[in-house]
Amino acid sequence: MIRNKLLWKNSPQQYGLLSKLLHWLSALTVIVLFASGYWMVDLDYSSQWYQVVPHWHESVGILLIAFTLFRLFWRRLAGSPSGILTHTAIEKKASASMIFVLYVTLFTVLLSGFLITSANEKAIAVFDWFNVSPIVLAIKNQEDISGLVHYYGAYAMIIFALLHALAALKHHFIDKDNTLKRMTKI
């Protein structure tokens, strides 16, 4: 019983089950949102997906905001495993910086997407489960400005996520340390 309870929490050696689940669900959700966003910009009025995909995209985006806030709360509560001793000071600084940049770009993309949808001043129906009130700023062309931030932020986030993944693979295959295993091993 005690062992199962400890699996959910982070330990000094590795991330707990909940941290791993939050990490990989976030990664999968970001990829799906990016792919659906990339696809839906080319949909035209005659497409059966024209109304459906944007609704799903917005709904999942709103849920990801809440999910990410919970993830940050859990990260603060559970802490992180100790640094790997073989990592250099530069690698440790780069890792912390990359995590910070990933969260900043994620929130930038999520909030700019929310501002795009909010520009029409209608509540956002999240899968028709509940509504989220819009945020209309006193910015002329809120939708266009937010759209540019959303577009470039999404591409930046994908690039940073790829660099993050490549660094983990480098640690696994070249350095042969436990960096990747701490987030994958069950």
ABEGO torsion letter per residue (X at the ends): XAAAAAAABBBAABBBAAAAAAAAAAAAAAAAAAAAAAAAAABBAABAAAAAAAAAAAAAAAAAAAAAAAAAAAAAAAEBBBBBAABBAAAAAAAAAAAAAAAAAAAAAAAAAAAAAAAAGBBBBBGGABBBBBBBBABBGAAAAAAAAAAAAAAAAAAAAAAAAAAAAAAAAAAGBAAAAAAABX
